[in-house]
C-alpha cells in the first residue's frame, strides 16, 4: 500500500480524528470553517485563545462583519431568550469579548440574532478542546476568500465524532502500587477517546467479578485531591472511597480526567474566582456558559468493560450519576454513600450540591455529628 492510498480509518474513526484536529486548531488560536450539508460555511475563532492580533485579523478578514456566538446558558445569563444560543454584535474592541463571553454582566440590551447549527457545532468543538463556549464567527459566501486555507469540518463529522470518539479504549499498562493504609493496589492505564488521553483505574484488593463490584467513579480535582483545598470535599471522597473499597472486600476506583465537572482546569479556576464574589458553583459555571455538570461517562463504561466488571455497586452521593452511568450501559445495582469532612470553607459548596444538584447529602446532620 502506497502512502497515497493510506486511509484515515486505519488511524481511528475518521470523524473523531476530524474533531480532534478541529479542537486542536481552536486551542492553538486558529480559526476553522464549519460546513453544513447545503454547503453553508461559518468561520469560527475561539474567544478563549484569541489574541488582540488574531481577533483584529479575523475582523479584517470578515470585512468587519464578524459577530460573537454564545451558547444558551451564557445567553440566559445576559437575559436573552435564546434556546439555540445567540449572536451578538461586536464593536471591534478586544476587551468586549470577555465582557460578553464570561465576565459578570448586566442584561444585554442591544439587538441580537439566534445562533445557527454551525455555531452550535463550533461550540461543541470548543468544549471538546476544554475551551469556553464562546466564538467569534462569520458566515462565508461561495466566493474564494481569506478563510479558505483554514481547516474545514462538516456538521456530520462533528456529530459522528462526538458520538464515536469515546468508544475505543485500550489497556496500555498495569502494575502493582502499594498505597498508604491500604496495601497493594493495581493501577491500570487505559488510552483512548478523543485526543487519546490516558485514564486510570485503581483496583483495590481482589474484587469478585462474578458479583456486583464496588466502584467509585471519581473525577479529577487537582486542588482538592492533590493540594487539599478546603473549598470542596473531593480529596476526602477520594481517600474515603478507596478505604471503603478495601472495607467492602475489594473494588475499583476510576480516576477520570474531568476537572471542574468536565469544564477543565482553566474554567474551574475562573469559577473559583466567581465563588469568591459570593456565587455558588452552579451560578459561577453558568457565567462561563457551562451547565451544572458537563461530565461524560462513556469512558467509565468502556473501562469497566475492559476490566470485566459487569455489575456495579456505586459509591456516590449523586443519584444523577447512577442514571448517567446506566444511560451508557453500566448496570448499577446499588448506590452507597461516601462522604468527606465538612468545614466552614466547603459548607456552602456541599449545601449547593444537596439543594441544586440533587446529591443525597444531609449537611445539617453532618454538621451535628461534629459537635
C-alpha positions as CSV (number, residue, x, y, z in Angstrom):
1,X,0.0,0.0,0.0
2,X,1.5,3.3,-1.0
3,X,1.3,6.4,1.1
4,X,-1.2,7.9,-1.4
5,X,-3.6,5.0,-0.6
6,X,-3.4,5.2,3.2
7,X,-6.9,5.5,4.6
8,X,-7.6,7.7,7.6
9,X,-9.7,4.9,9.1
10,X,-6.5,2.9,9.8
11,X,-5.7,5.5,12.4
12,X,-9.0,5.8,14.1
13,X,-12.6,6.8,13.5
14,X,-12.3,9.4,10.7
15,X,-14.9,11.8,12.2
16,X,-13.2,11.6,15.6
17,X,-9.9,12.4,14.0
18,X,-11.5,15.4,12.3
19,X,-12.9,16.6,15.6
20,X,-9.5,16.2,17.3
21,X,-7.9,18.2,14.6
22,X,-10.5,20.9,14.8
23,X,-10.3,21.2,18.6
24,X,-6.6,21.5,18.3
25,X,-6.9,24.3,15.9
26,X,-9.2,26.2,18.2
27,X,-6.9,25.6,21.2
28,X,-4.0,26.9,19.1
29,X,-5.9,30.1,18.5
30,X,-6.5,29.5,14.8
31,X,-9.9,29.8,13.0
32,X,-11.6,26.9,11.3
33,X,-14.5,26.5,8.9
34,X,-17.7,24.6,9.9
35,X,-19.7,23.4,6.8
36,X,-23.3,22.2,6.7
37,X,-24.9,19.7,4.2
38,X,-26.0,22.6,1.9
39,X,-22.5,24.0,1.6
40,X,-23.1,26.9,4.0
41,X,-19.9,27.8,5.9
42,X,-19.1,29.7,9.0
43,X,-15.6,30.7,10.1
44,X,-15.1,30.4,13.9
45,X,-12.4,31.5,16.3
46,X,-12.4,30.6,20.0
47,X,-12.6,33.5,22.3
48,X,-10.6,31.6,24.9
49,X,-7.5,31.5,22.8
50,X,-7.9,34.6,20.7
51,X,-5.3,37.4,21.0
52,X,-5.8,41.0,20.1
53,X,-3.9,40.4,16.9
54,X,-5.8,37.3,15.9
55,X,-9.1,38.9,16.8
56,X,-8.5,42.0,14.7
57,X,-7.1,39.8,11.9
58,X,-10.4,37.8,11.9
59,X,-12.4,41.0,12.0
60,X,-10.5,42.4,9.0
61,X,-10.8,39.1,7.1
62,X,-14.6,39.2,7.7
63,X,-14.9,42.7,6.3
64,X,-15.7,43.9,9.9
65,X,-18.9,41.8,9.9
66,X,-17.9,39.2,12.5
67,X,-20.2,38.6,15.5
68,X,-19.9,36.8,18.8
69,X,-21.7,33.5,19.2
70,X,-22.5,32.2,22.7
71,X,-24.4,29.2,23.9
72,X,-27.9,29.2,25.5
73,X,-26.6,29.2,29.1
74,X,-24.5,32.3,28.8
75,X,-27.3,33.9,26.7
76,X,-29.6,33.3,29.7
77,X,-27.1,35.0,32.0
78,X,-27.3,38.0,29.7
79,X,-31.1,37.9,29.9
80,X,-31.7,36.6,26.4
81,X,-34.3,34.0,25.5
82,X,-32.1,32.1,23.1
83,X,-32.5,28.3,23.4
84,X,-30.2,27.8,20.4
85,X,-27.7,30.3,21.5
86,X,-27.2,33.9,20.4
87,X,-25.1,36.1,18.1
88,X,-24.1,39.5,19.5
89,X,-22.7,42.5,17.6
90,X,-19.1,43.4,18.1
91,X,-17.7,46.9,18.0
92,X,-14.1,45.9,17.4
93,X,-12.8,46.1,21.0
94,X,-10.9,43.1,22.1
95,X,-12.0,43.5,25.7
96,X,-15.6,43.3,24.6
97,X,-15.1,39.6,24.1
98,X,-14.6,39.0,27.8
99,X,-17.4,41.3,28.7
100,X,-19.9,39.4,26.6
101,X,-18.5,35.9,26.9
102,X,-17.7,35.2,30.5
103,X,-17.4,38.2,32.8
104,X,-20.2,39.2,35.2
105,X,-22.6,41.3,33.1
106,X,-25.7,43.3,33.1
107,X,-28.6,42.1,30.9
108,X,-27.8,42.6,27.2
109,X,-30.0,45.4,25.8
110,X,-28.7,45.5,22.3
111,X,-30.1,43.7,19.3
112,X,-29.1,40.0,18.8
113,X,-29.8,37.1,16.5
114,X,-30.3,33.4,17.0
115,X,-27.2,31.3,16.5
116,X,-27.2,28.7,13.8
117,X,-26.3,25.0,13.7
118,X,-22.8,25.7,12.5
119,X,-22.3,27.9,15.5
120,X,-23.5,25.1,17.8
121,X,-21.1,22.7,16.2
122,X,-18.2,25.1,16.7
123,X,-19.2,25.5,20.4
124,X,-19.1,21.7,20.7
125,X,-15.6,21.6,19.3
126,X,-14.5,24.4,21.7
127,X,-15.9,22.3,24.6
128,X,-14.0,19.2,23.2
129,X,-10.9,21.3,23.5
130,X,-11.7,22.4,27.1
131,X,-12.3,25.9,26.0
132,X,-15.0,28.4,27.0
133,X,-18.2,28.0,24.9
134,X,-17.8,31.4,23.0
135,X,-16.7,32.0,19.4
136,X,-16.1,34.9,17.1
137,X,-18.0,33.9,13.9
138,X,-18.5,35.0,10.3
139,X,-20.7,33.3,7.7
140,X,-18.9,32.8,4.4
141,X,-20.2,33.2,0.9
142,X,-19.3,30.9,-2.0
143,X,-16.6,33.2,-3.3
144,X,-12.9,32.4,-2.6
145,X,-11.8,34.3,0.5
146,X,-9.2,34.8,3.2
147,X,-10.6,31.8,5.3
148,X,-10.1,29.2,2.5
149,X,-6.8,28.0,4.0
150,X,-8.4,27.2,7.4
151,X,-9.2,23.6,8.4
152,X,-12.8,22.6,7.4
153,X,-15.1,20.2,9.3
154,X,-18.7,19.3,8.5
155,X,-21.7,19.1,10.8
156,X,-21.9,15.3,10.1
157,X,-18.2,14.9,11.2
158,X,-18.9,16.8,14.4
159,X,-21.9,14.7,15.2
160,X,-20.3,11.4,14.4
161,X,-17.0,12.3,16.1
162,X,-18.7,13.3,19.3
163,X,-20.8,10.1,19.3
164,X,-18.0,7.6,18.5
165,X,-14.8,9.2,19.8
166,X,-15.2,7.9,23.4
167,X,-15.9,4.3,22.5
168,X,-12.5,2.7,21.8
169,X,-10.2,2.3,24.8
170,X,-7.1,0.0,25.2
171,X,-5.3,-1.1,28.3
172,X,-1.7,0.1,27.9
173,X,-0.2,-0.5,31.3
174,X,-0.9,-2.3,34.6
175,X,1.2,-2.5,37.7
176,X,1.2,-3.0,41.5
177,X,1.3,0.1,43.6
178,X,1.4,-0.1,47.4
179,X,-0.8,2.6,48.9
180,X,-0.5,4.0,52.4
181,X,-3.0,2.4,54.8
182,X,-4.4,0.1,52.0
183,X,-1.6,-2.2,51.0
184,X,-1.1,-3.3,47.4
185,X,-3.4,-1.9,44.7
186,X,-3.2,-2.3,41.0
187,X,-3.1,0.7,38.7
188,X,-4.4,0.0,35.2
189,X,-4.0,2.7,32.5
190,X,-6.4,2.9,29.6
191,X,-5.8,5.0,26.5
192,X,-8.4,6.2,24.0
193,X,-11.2,8.5,23.3
194,X,-10.8,11.9,21.8
195,X,-7.1,13.0,21.9
196,X,-6.1,9.6,23.1
197,X,-6.0,10.7,26.7
198,X,-4.9,8.3,29.5
199,X,-7.3,7.3,32.2
200,X,-6.5,5.3,35.3
201,X,-8.4,2.5,37.1
202,X,-7.2,1.6,40.7
203,X,-8.1,-1.9,41.7
204,X,-8.2,-2.3,45.5
205,X,-8.0,-5.8,46.9
206,X,-9.3,-8.7,44.8
207,X,-12.9,-7.8,43.8
208,X,-15.1,-10.8,42.8
209,X,-16.1,-10.1,39.2
210,X,-18.9,-12.6,39.3
211,X,-20.7,-10.4,41.7
212,X,-21.6,-6.7,41.6
213,X,-18.3,-4.9,42.2
214,X,-18.0,-1.8,44.4
215,X,-16.9,1.1,42.2
216,X,-16.1,4.7,42.8
217,X,-16.2,6.9,39.6
218,X,-14.1,9.9,40.7
219,X,-13.5,12.9,38.5
220,X,-10.1,14.5,39.0
221,X,-9.8,17.5,41.3
222,X,-6.3,18.9,41.2
223,X,-7.0,21.4,44.0
224,X,-8.8,19.0,46.3
225,X,-7.2,15.7,45.6
226,X,-3.6,16.8,45.4
227,X,-3.3,20.1,47.3
228,X,-6.0,19.6,50.0
229,X,-8.3,22.5,49.0
230,X,-10.8,23.3,51.7
231,X,-13.3,24.6,49.1
232,X,-14.6,21.1,48.3
233,X,-14.7,17.6,49.8
234,X,-13.1,15.8,46.7
235,X,-9.8,14.8,48.4
236,X,-11.7,13.3,51.3
237,X,-14.1,11.5,49.0
238,X,-11.1,10.1,47.0
239,X,-9.3,8.7,50.1
240,X,-12.5,7.6,51.9
241,X,-13.7,6.0,48.7
242,X,-10.5,3.9,48.4
243,X,-10.8,2.9,52.1
244,X,-14.5,2.0,51.6
245,X,-13.5,-0.3,48.6
246,X,-11.0,-2.1,50.9
247,X,-13.6,-2.4,53.6
248,X,-16.0,-3.9,51.2
249,X,-13.5,-6.6,50.3
250,X,-12.2,-5.0,47.1
251,X,-13.3,-2.8,44.3
252,X,-12.4,-0.4,41.6
253,X,-11.9,3.4,41.6
254,X,-12.0,5.0,38.1
255,X,-10.0,8.3,38.2
256,X,-11.3,10.3,35.3
257,X,-9.6,13.3,33.8
258,X,-12.7,15.5,34.1
259,X,-11.6,18.5,36.1
260,X,-14.2,21.0,37.2
261,X,-17.2,18.8,36.4
262,X,-15.9,18.4,32.9
263,X,-15.1,22.1,32.2
264,X,-11.3,21.9,32.5
265,X,-8.8,23.4,35.0
266,X,-8.8,26.9,33.5
267,X,-12.6,27.3,33.6
268,X,-12.6,25.8,37.1
269,X,-10.1,28.5,38.3
270,X,-12.3,31.2,36.7
271,X,-15.3,29.7,38.5
272,X,-13.4,29.7,41.8
273,X,-12.9,33.4,41.3
274,X,-16.6,34.0,40.9
275,X,-17.3,31.9,44.0
276,X,-15.1,34.3,46.0
277,X,-17.5,37.0,44.8
278,X,-20.4,35.1,46.5
279,X,-21.7,32.9,43.7
280,X,-22.3,29.2,44.2
281,X,-20.7,26.6,41.9
282,X,-23.6,26.3,39.6
283,X,-24.1,30.0,39.1
284,X,-20.3,30.5,38.7
285,X,-20.2,27.9,35.9
286,X,-23.3,29.4,34.3
287,X,-21.5,32.8,34.0
288,X,-18.9,30.9,31.9
289,X,-21.5,29.4,29.8
290,X,-21.5,25.9,31.3
291,X,-24.2,23.7,32.7
292,X,-24.3,22.3,36.2
293,X,-22.4,19.1,35.1
294,X,-20.5,18.8,31.8
295,X,-19.0,15.4,32.6
296,X,-19.4,12.4,30.3
297,X,-19.3,8.7,31.4
298,X,-18.8,6.7,28.2
299,X,-15.1,6.4,29.2
300,X,-16.1,4.9,32.6
301,X,-18.3,2.4,30.8
302,X,-15.5,1.4,28.4
303,X,-13.0,1.0,31.2
304,X,-15.4,-1.2,33.3
305,X,-15.9,-3.4,30.3
306,X,-12.2,-3.7,29.8
307,X,-11.8,-4.8,33.4
308,X,-14.5,-7.4,33.1
309,X,-16.9,-5.6,35.5
310,X,-20.5,-6.2,34.6
311,X,-22.4,-5.0,37.6
312,X,-21.7,-2.2,39.9
313,X,-22.3,-1.1,43.5
314,X,-21.7,2.6,43.0
315,X,-20.0,4.7,45.8
316,X,-21.6,8.1,45.2
317,X,-24.0,10.6,46.8
318,X,-25.2,11.7,43.4
319,X,-28.3,9.8,42.1
320,X,-27.8,11.6,38.7
321,X,-24.5,9.8,38.3
322,X,-26.3,6.5,38.7
323,X,-28.7,7.4,35.9
324,X,-26.0,8.7,33.6
325,X,-23.9,5.6,34.0
326,X,-26.9,3.5,33.3
327,X,-27.5,5.6,30.1
328,X,-24.1,4.5,28.8
329,X,-24.7,0.8,29.6
330,X,-23.3,0.4,33.1
331,X,-25.6,-1.9,35.2
332,X,-25.7,-0.1,38.6
333,X,-27.5,-2.3,41.2
334,X,-26.9,-0.2,44.3
335,X,-25.7,3.2,45.4
336,X,-23.6,3.5,48.5
337,X,-22.8,6.9,50.2
338,X,-19.3,8.2,50.5
339,X,-18.7,11.5,52.3
340,X,-15.9,13.8,53.3
341,X,-15.3,16.3,56.1
342,X,-17.5,19.4,56.3
343,X,-15.7,22.6,57.1
344,X,-16.6,26.3,57.1
345,X,-14.9,26.6,53.7
346,X,-16.9,23.9,52.0
347,X,-20.2,24.0,53.8
348,X,-21.9,26.2,51.1
349,X,-20.4,24.0,48.4
350,X,-22.0,21.0,50.0
351,X,-25.3,22.7,50.5
352,X,-25.3,23.7,46.8
353,X,-24.7,20.0,45.9
354,X,-27.7,19.0,48.0
355,X,-30.1,21.8,47.2
356,X,-29.4,22.4,43.5
357,X,-27.6,19.3,42.2
358,X,-29.7,16.7,43.9
359,X,-27.0,15.0,45.9
360,X,-28.1,12.8,48.8
361,X,-26.4,14.8,51.5
362,X,-27.8,15.9,54.8
363,X,-25.4,18.8,55.6
364,X,-27.0,19.7,58.9
365,X,-26.7,16.1,60.1
366,X,-23.0,16.1,59.1
367,X,-22.5,19.3,61.0
368,X,-24.2,18.0,64.1
369,X,-22.1,14.9,64.0
370,X,-19.0,17.1,64.5
371,X,-20.4,18.8,67.6
